[in-house]
């Protein structure tokens, strides 16, 4: 069965039907690094599209700098600050978002005491310019975390640590 799946995967890559995307969650300050995000991928109608994922691996950003290789298998859909998800998907248009349920927030008390939810980012496979997207926590205008996530194609600003995405 594993051989059949591997051959199917290789056939898709060589026929141009598999597309790569990296989802990068840069390091944040302090405890925010340890709060996990859960990845959600849906089609344009909002239906679960996890069956369109061919492969999914995670690595830590620093591992990629010093010895480029994937160090971890994807674990229950979670990724933390300083990690990169390597995603291979079938051709299509998808909505990518992240969330953190209350039970995974590790007791952080912020403005949003419910589930932390991101915006939905539209990803079209095969886009020549888009190979990486970024996930950042949200903050108010004073820079305090508000309890949410922002997914974008632009890298967040950086000063010692990644600055959170400021809501207006």
N, C-alpha and C positions, 0 to 999 in steps of 0.2 A: 504494500500500500504506500509506504514511504517513497519507494522508487517511482511509482506512478505519479505521485504528487510532485516530486522533484522534476521529473521529465515534463510534466504539464507546466510547471513554473518556468523552466528553461525555454520551452516552446513559446510561451507568452513573451518572454524577454526578447528572444531573437525575432519574433514576428512584430515587435513594436507595440504590444498590447499592455505591457507593464510600465508604470510610471513611478518615478522616485520623488519623494518629498521628505525633507527633514523638518521636524518640529522642535524648535530650540526653546528651552526655558532657561534663560540666563540666571545666574546667581542673584539672590536678593539679600537684603540685610537681615542678619540674625535668624530668628525662628521661622520666618516666612519661607526659608529654603526647605524646611522639613514638612511643610503643608503640601500634600499631594494634589495633583490635578488628575481627573479622570477624563480621558479622551472620548469624544463622541463624534461619530461620522454618520451623516445621514444623506439621503439623496435630496433633490430639490423639493420633493413633496413632504419631507420630514420623516420618511421611513428609514429605519435602521439600515445602514449600508456596510456593516462590518463584514458581510460575506464577500465584499469586493476587495478586501485587504488580502494581498498575496503573502506578504511577510511584514513583520514588525519587530524591530529590535531596539534596544536602548543602550546608550553609552553615556559616560560622563564626559563633559566638555574637556576636561584636562587630559583624559586618556586619548582623546582625538588629537590633541596637540603633540603629545610626546611619543605615542606609539599608536598610530591610527588603526584601530580595530574595534569591533563591537564587543563590549565586555559583559553585557547582561542580556538575558532574555527579557522580553516585555513582561512585566509582572502585574497582573490584574488590572491593566489599563491605567496604572498610576505612573506619574513621573514627577520629579521634584526639581528644585532649583539647581542649576548646573548640569542638567541632563539634556540629551538630544535623542529624539525618537527618529528612527530610520524606517520609513514607510514605503512599501511597494504596493501600488494599487492598480486595479484594472482601469481601463479608459472610462471617462465619464466626468460629470460635474457633481461636486459634493459640497456639503456644508460641514465645516469642521468647527467644533467648539469644545470647551473644557468646562468642568464643574467640580466643585468640592462639596460633598454632602456635610451636614452639620457634624455627624459623628467622626468625620475625618479632619476636622478643623483644630483638633488638639486643644480645645478650651480657649482659643483666642477670642477676645471680646472686642468686636469692631462694630461700626455703624450697622452693618448688615448681619443680623443674628440668625438668618436663614441660610439656605443653600447658596454657595457662591457660584454664580453662573457667568459665562463669558458671552460676548457677542458671537454671532455665527459668521464665519469667514468662508466666502465662496471660493472653492478651489476647482479650477478646470485642469484636468490632466493634460500634459503636453504643452503647457504654457512655457515658451522658451525662456522667459525671463524669471519665472518663479520656481525656485528650487528649495527655498527655506522660508518658513514662517516662524514667528516669535510669539511666546506667551508671557504676559507680564501681569502682576497683580495690579489692581486699581487703587487709586488714592484720591483724596480730596485736594483742593487747591493748596492746602497747607502741607501736603506731602504725607499725611497720615493714611495708612491702609484703610480701605472702606469695606473690604470683603467682597471681592469680585475679581474677574479676570478679563484681560483684553488680548485678542488674537489679531495679529497684523502682519503684513509683509515687510514692514519697516522695523529695523532693529530699535529697541528702546535706548534712550539716552543713558549714559554711563558716567559715574564718578565714584570710584572705588568699588561700588556695587551698582547693579542696575537700578535705575530710578523707576518707580512704578508709573503706570499710565495714569495721568491725571484726568479725571472726569470734569466736565464743565458745569 
